[in-house]
């Protein structure tokens, strides 16, 4: 490869170095993207993994934590957890202008609404 005190690397050595660096950068980008995807999927799974059991619908909704709900910009509430009532399981339901929404409006601050004011 190099010979002598002031020898410069050959063109082939430069190409090999550039090729190795490009391969290393591509590999690192792939690893970073994979790690980011795992973190994202894990956070979604963790958020939706919560399950709460109540006896009476909708009266016992005030026993379910506010984190089980997302307050939408149109004033509705969407379940982001699973709620079990007797043998029935609910998840992903949305409520607006209903008894359920009134209970959630009274119990939960509207942290997800515009400016967090209502």
Buried (B, 14 or more C-beta within 10 A) or exposed (E): EEEEEEEEEEEEEEEEEEEEEEEEEEEEEEEEEEEEEEEEEEEEEEEBEBEBEBEEBBEBBEEBEBEBBBBBEEBBBBBBBBBBBEEEEEEEEBBEEEEBBEBBBEBBEBEBBEEEEE
